[in-house]
Structures are given as structure tokens and as C-alpha cells.
Amino acid sequence: MRRAVCPGSFDPIHNGHLEVIARAASLFDEVIVAVSTNYAKKYRFELVDRLDIANETLTYLRGVSVRPMGDGLLAEFCREHGANLIVKGLRSSADFEYELPMAAMNRQLAGIETVFIPAEASYSHLSSTLLKEVASLGGDISPFVPKAVLKRLKETTP
């Protein structure tokens, strides 16, 4: 069985993420969406909300599960969950330059390979940071995010 991990903070999860996860699900027997927390980042949604949104959104994909990554290394998370592959979506060459050293480190630390999936052109401009900014200024992000994100934004916006 080929089990892959698709990590990210997913704050919020958007259609670009969904497209990469769906493509990964078509390539591997199982995909674990590992929702991480980077303490250097300021989050719009708490971890529990990001997990709930991802679970609610990804129910249509067979073989995909959502789990919190915890505080450890991604390579350790993969090893603990029996995954031998990491899946990363790439929007641009800048993403590749950022991700390549981490891929090499994960291979050196745990023998875990990284598979890069290029983003669909129609999603290559999307980032969670940009979507949060647009939403905070009253812009309509509905074409770019699943309904579960919009629902949570309405619930948590004063």
C-alpha cells in the first residue's frame, strides 16, 4: 500500500489545496492530510476548526483522512503513520526553491521521498494568506474556497 502525507496549515483550506489533494488521492492508495501548526504564524482558524473544515470538505475523496500533525517533525509523523511519501503542491519556482531543501532533509532523516504536484494554472495565484487578507477587507473569496470555509468565516466574523 502506498500511503502519502499531504501536510499544511490549511488556514484556510482553499481550492488549490483541494485540487492537489484530489490528484494525490488518484495516485496513492491513501492520503493523510496532516494539519500542522506553525507557532510563528498568526492563524485565522484554531486547529480544531481547521481539522473540522478539512474533514467536512474532503469527505468526497476516497482514501483521504485528516489528522493533526502535532509538534514534531514531518518525517517523524510520516514514520509514525506508515507513510513513505510526502506530497507538496507547487505554484511557482519560488515554492520549489523553498520546498527542495526540506525534501532533501526528510529523505536524509527518514528515507521519506517528496512528490511535487504542480498546481493547476487556475489555482496558481491562490494562497491562504492572500485569501485571508481579501476576506478581512470585505472581498468575496467564495470562488476560491469550499463552502465550509465561508460558513466558518460568517460564524466568526463580528
C-alpha distance (Angstrom), angle and dihedral (degrees) to the residues before:
residue distance angle dihedral
M1 . . .
R2 3.81 . .
R3 3.80 109.3 .
A4 3.82 119.1 -176.3
V5 3.78 133.1 -173.9
C6 3.79 121.4 -140.3
P7 3.82 105.6 -165.5
G8 3.78 130.6 -166.8
S9 3.76 144.8 125.0
F10 3.83 90.8 -112.8
D11 3.81 94.4 -159.5
P12 2.94 87.1 179.5
I13 3.77 114.1 -2.2
H14 3.81 108.4 -134.3
N15 3.78 139.4 -172.2
G16 3.80 92.3 -88.8
H17 3.80 89.7 58.3
L18 3.80 90.8 46.4
E19 3.79 92.0 51.6
V20 3.82 93.1 51.8
I21 3.83 92.1 45.2
A22 3.82 91.2 49.4
R23 3.80 91.3 50.1
A24 3.80 90.3 48.2
A25 3.82 89.6 50.4
S26 3.81 89.1 56.0
L27 3.82 90.8 52.5
F28 3.81 102.3 43.1
D29 3.80 135.8 45.4
E30 3.79 92.6 -125.7
V31 3.80 134.4 12.0
I32 3.78 122.1 -164.0
V33 3.79 112.9 -158.3
A34 3.81 102.0 -148.5
V35 3.79 110.5 -157.6
S36 3.78 108.3 -153.9
T37 3.76 136.9 -167.7
N38 3.77 120.5 -140.5
Y39 3.79 106.6 -166.3
A40 3.81 90.9 -154.4
K41 3.82 90.0 64.7
K42 3.79 128.5 80.3
Y43 3.80 108.8 -131.5
R44 3.79 128.8 -148.8
F45 3.81 91.3 -161.1
E46 3.79 128.2 39.9
L47 3.81 117.6 -120.2
V48 3.80 93.0 -102.9
D49 3.82 90.1 54.0
R50 3.82 92.8 47.6
L51 3.81 89.3 50.8
D52 3.81 92.0 48.2
I53 3.81 93.0 47.8
A54 3.81 92.2 48.5
N55 3.81 92.2 47.1
E56 3.79 92.1 48.2
T57 3.80 92.9 46.4
L58 3.80 100.1 44.0
T59 3.81 99.0 50.1
Y60 3.82 90.0 105.3
L61 3.81 92.3 64.9
R62 3.78 118.8 84.8
G63 3.79 116.0 -137.7
V64 3.81 95.1 18.1
S65 3.80 122.0 122.2
V66 3.80 131.4 175.7
R67 3.81 123.5 -137.4
P68 3.79 137.0 165.2
M69 3.79 110.8 -107.2
G70 3.78 96.5 -147.1
D71 3.78 126.6 -154.4
G72 3.80 101.6 -55.6
L73 3.76 135.0 88.6
L74 3.79 120.3 -65.8
A75 3.81 89.4 -125.8
E76 3.81 89.7 57.3
F77 3.81 91.7 47.6
C78 3.81 88.8 53.1
R79 3.78 92.3 48.7
E80 3.84 92.1 47.8
H81 3.81 90.6 51.8
G82 3.79 97.3 43.0
A83 3.80 94.3 -113.2
N84 3.78 120.2 146.1
L85 3.81 98.2 -176.8
I86 3.78 137.7 58.3
V87 3.79 119.2 -155.7
K88 3.79 119.7 -151.5
G89 3.77 127.7 179.0
L90 3.79 117.2 -137.8
R91 3.79 123.2 -153.3
S92 3.78 98.2 174.8
S93 3.78 145.7 -8.5
A94 3.82 87.8 -86.5
D95 3.82 89.0 62.4
F96 3.81 89.4 50.2
E97 3.80 92.3 51.0
Y98 3.80 90.1 49.8
E99 3.82 95.5 45.4
L100 3.82 100.5 41.5
P101 3.84 97.4 74.6
M102 3.81 90.4 47.6
A103 3.80 90.4 50.5
A104 3.80 90.1 52.2
M105 3.80 91.5 48.0
N106 3.83 92.9 49.8
R107 3.80 89.7 50.4
Q108 3.82 91.1 49.2
L109 3.81 94.4 44.8
A110 3.77 100.3 44.2
G111 3.81 111.3 -1.6
I112 3.80 89.6 -107.1
E113 3.79 115.3 150.3
T114 3.80 123.8 -146.1
V115 3.78 122.1 -138.5
F116 3.80 116.2 -158.5
I117 3.79 118.6 -149.2
P118 3.80 114.9 -166.6
A119 3.78 113.6 -131.2
E120 3.76 119.5 -110.3
A121 3.82 106.1 -100.3
S122 3.81 92.2 -117.5
Y123 3.84 89.4 60.8
S124 3.80 100.5 38.5
H125 3.81 92.8 100.9
L126 3.80 95.1 53.0
S127 3.77 122.8 106.8
S128 3.78 129.7 160.2
T129 3.81 89.7 -126.2
L130 3.80 92.9 54.8
L131 3.81 92.4 45.4
K132 3.82 91.8 50.8
E133 3.79 90.0 50.9
V134 3.80 93.7 48.7
A135 3.82 91.4 47.4
S136 3.82 92.8 47.7
L137 3.81 89.3 55.0
G138 3.81 92.3 51.1
G139 3.79 97.8 -99.1
D140 3.78 122.4 148.1
I141 3.80 110.8 -108.7
S142 3.81 95.0 167.7
P143 3.85 94.0 111.7
F144 3.81 90.1 57.7
V145 3.80 107.0 43.1
P146 3.80 137.3 51.0
K147 3.80 119.9 -100.2
A148 3.81 91.6 -105.9
V149 3.82 90.0 65.0
L150 3.80 92.8 50.2
K151 3.80 90.6 48.3
R152 3.82 92.2 52.3
L153 3.79 92.3 45.7
K154 3.82 90.2 54.4
E155 3.81 91.0 47.7
T156 3.80 94.0 50.7
T157 3.81 102.1 36.9
P158 3.81 113.7 96.6
